[in-house]
Structures are given as structure tokens and as C-alpha cells.
Amino acid sequence: MLQLDRELKNNAYPGRGIVMGRSEDGRYAVAAYFIMGRSSNSRNRIFVTQGDGIRTEAFDPSRLEDPSLIIYAPVRVLGNNTIVTNGDQTDTIYDGIAAGKTFEQSLRVRKFEPDGPNYTPRISGLMHIEGGRYEYMMSILKSNDGDPDCCNRYTFSYDHPKAGEGRFLHTYMGDGNPLPSFAGEPEKVAISGGIDSFAQMVWNSLNEENKVSLFVRYIDIASGVSETRILNKNQ
């Protein structure tokens, strides 16, 4: 099991990342989502609440350039499902599940982002809590080693997650030009502490120059009651 703070500190640019798992005491379902940026357009963002979820917003609207891949709702809630993604596929999953489709079926109509030569992967997660039971799924849609003619689709399912254990899925293996896409299975990472200490650990471990915003949510598996923390570099 990897230490999340160490993984983040050793990667100056993981891009956008999703962590899902279970708290150390076993009581909470845990989700985190962070965004980073290298361009002024990407860095000119904040997380704001929207209903039970969040959306990205330009910190300084006068400096907003192309909003197509940076303004979206990363987190939405549909009944017992919490959806977390790095793009507008949040809405695709939401609409698909509402129409009776599975998580994987909903994503069949989407692929990686059209931002060649990077072809940034679309990463997504779905947490389902019902009757005191908790499970989650994660997905990555990526180009075939930079070839935009082929989309490789991977879905990972985690039943009955162990206490203190999570999975970390991020868009890039590190900085570069083009940026190298994430490869392999979501990384197994330790989850420790309550929501505030966990959020501060993730935030303080992200590269200071590149980090933009962080969302963390702890959901009580027995009651469904949740707590949320949002941290924005732009204040």
C-alpha cells in the first residue's frame, strides 16, 4: 500500500486526481478530487458548491479563455450514488444512471479529451451506499499510447472496501510534453485520519505552483450523512 502524501510529493504534475476508499475507522466512505494547472487558464479556477455537488468556476471571469475543458461539475449526487469525474462526463454518468444504465454503459459514449497531443484521459468514479453497504467503481478512458484513433476503456470495481484503504487514479504519470497518460490499475493508497487532517495532508502534498483546488467528502456509511471540505488556492 502506497502513502498518498509521498506519491503526490514525488509527482510535480499528476494533473487531476480522484481518490476513493474507506476511512481508517471504517465508518466513512471517502472521496477526494483535485485539479492542477500549468496554464493561466487552468489556474484561474475555484471549486464552488452546487446542490449536493460542486462545479468549477473562473476565479477572475475577465481572464477566462476557452471554458470547454475546464468549466464543469466534477461532483454530482443521484440518490445513493456520488459521481466524481474530471470533466463533463459527470453529467453523462448522471443521465445514464437515471435512465437505468450502468456506470460502464453510460461511459461508452465518451472517450478521452480532444486536447492533442496530450489526449488527456477521462477519469471517473462512482460511490454507491445503500443499507449500510458501500462499494465504488473507477474508470479511465485513454488514447492508445497517444493514438487518437483508438480509445482504451478500463473499469475497476471495489466491493466491501477495507478500512484505511483507497485507490488513487490520476490523469498523468508526471510532467512532460506531451503529458504521459496514467497507466495501470488505480494505485492502492492508505487513508488515515478524519476529514480535516486528510484534506490538509492531500492539499499540502500537492505541488505548490501547480495545485488549484481540492474537494474532500466523508459519507457516514450507516446514516448517509456527509461532510465536505473545499480548498482553493485562489482566494
VENBEL-V198037 format. One record per residue. PSI is psi in degrees with one decimal (* if undefined). OMEGA is omega in radians with two decimals (NA if undefined). Layout:
psi = {PSI;PSI}
omega = {OMEGA;OMEGA}
This chain:
psi = {130.9;156.1;119.2;-40.6;-38.9;-41.0;-40.6;-41.4;-27.6;2.9;104.8;-23.1;76.4;-8.2;-113.1;143.9;146.1;132.2;131.4;146.1;-153.2;142.2;162.9;-34.7;-1.6;-2.2;-31.3;143.0;133.7;134.1;141.6;145.6;129.8;154.3;148.5;172.1;145.0;-29.4;159.8;-32.6;-42.3;-34.8;-16.2;56.9;158.6;159.8;135.9;153.0;146.9;103.1;-129.2;-2.0;-152.3;166.9;160.7;151.8;147.0;128.5;-44.1;97.4;-27.7;-18.3;4.4;126.9;-108.9;114.9;-3.8;-38.1;1.3;-15.1;115.4;175.9;103.1;-26.8;126.7;153.4;130.3;101.3;-120.8;8.0;131.9;120.9;131.5;122.9;173.5;23.1;-168.1;3.6;-10.9;-46.1;-35.9;-44.2;-44.4;-50.2;-36.8;-46.1;-38.9;-28.3;4.5;7.4;161.6;170.7;-49.5;-42.7;-39.1;-35.5;-4.5;-23.2;-0.7;163.1;-169.9;167.4;147.1;55.5;47.8;148.5;2.8;-40.2;59.6;129.8;147.2;119.9;141.1;153.5;149.8;121.5;132.6;122.6;124.6;130.5;34.9;8.4;148.0;134.3;160.1;160.2;152.7;151.8;147.2;130.6;118.4;157.9;161.9;84.3;43.6;-3.0;110.8;-4.5;-10.8;129.4;121.8;129.0;125.7;130.8;135.7;133.3;134.5;105.8;142.8;60.5;142.1;148.4;137.8;11.7;139.2;178.3;140.8;120.9;127.2;166.4;-35.4;146.4;-17.1;-175.6;159.7;176.2;102.4;163.6;131.3;123.6;151.6;142.9;142.5;-171.4;148.4;136.4;135.1;121.0;154.3;140.6;121.5;154.5;174.4;-177.1;-39.0;-44.2;-36.6;-45.4;-42.9;-36.8;-47.2;-47.7;-44.2;-17.2;-18.0;145.0;125.6;-37.9;-34.8;-19.0;148.1;-57.5;156.2;137.1;133.8;135.9;134.1;125.8;122.4;116.8;-32.0;-42.1;-22.0;-1.4;136.7;155.8;144.2;142.9;137.6;128.3;129.4;134.8;-41.1;124.5;*}
omega = {-3.09;3.04;-3.02;-3.12;3.14;3.13;-3.13;-3.12;-3.12;3.14;-3.08;-3.11;3.01;3.10;3.03;-3.04;3.09;2.99;3.02;3.13;-3.07;-3.10;-3.07;3.14;3.11;-3.02;-2.95;2.86;-3.01;3.04;3.04;3.06;3.10;3.03;3.08;-3.12;3.04;-3.13;3.11;3.14;3.13;-3.10;-3.11;-3.09;3.00;2.96;3.01;3.14;3.06;-3.04;3.09;-3.10;3.12;3.00;3.03;-3.11;3.08;3.09;3.06;-3.08;-3.11;-3.13;-3.14;3.12;3.13;-3.11;-2.89;-3.08;-3.08;3.12;-3.08;3.07;-3.12;-3.04;3.01;-3.13;3.08;-3.11;-3.14;-3.08;3.01;-3.08;3.12;3.12;3.13;3.13;-3.10;3.00;2.97;-3.13;3.11;3.13;3.13;-3.11;3.14;3.13;3.10;-3.14;3.08;3.11;3.04;3.06;-3.10;3.12;-3.12;-3.07;-3.13;-3.11;-3.11;3.03;-3.12;-3.10;-3.11;-3.06;-3.13;0.12;-3.11;-3.06;-3.07;3.11;2.94;3.12;-3.05;3.07;3.12;3.07;3.12;3.14;-3.12;3.10;3.14;3.11;-3.05;3.03;3.08;3.13;3.07;-3.10;2.98;3.06;-3.02;3.08;3.13;-3.12;3.10;3.10;-3.06;3.14;-3.10;3.08;3.07;-3.04;-3.13;3.10;-3.11;-3.09;-3.09;3.10;3.06;-3.11;3.12;3.09;3.10;-3.09;3.11;3.08;-3.05;3.14;-3.11;-2.98;-3.03;3.07;3.14;3.13;3.13;3.11;0.03;-3.14;-3.13;-3.11;3.04;3.13;3.06;3.14;3.04;-3.01;3.10;-3.09;3.10;3.04;-3.08;3.05;3.09;-3.03;-3.09;-3.14;3.11;3.13;-3.14;3.11;-3.14;-3.09;-3.09;-3.13;3.13;3.13;-3.00;-3.09;-3.00;-3.06;-3.09;-3.07;3.13;3.03;3.05;3.09;3.00;-3.14;3.09;-3.03;-3.12;-3.03;-3.07;3.14;-3.07;2.98;-3.08;3.00;3.08;3.09;3.13;3.08;3.08;-3.11;NA}
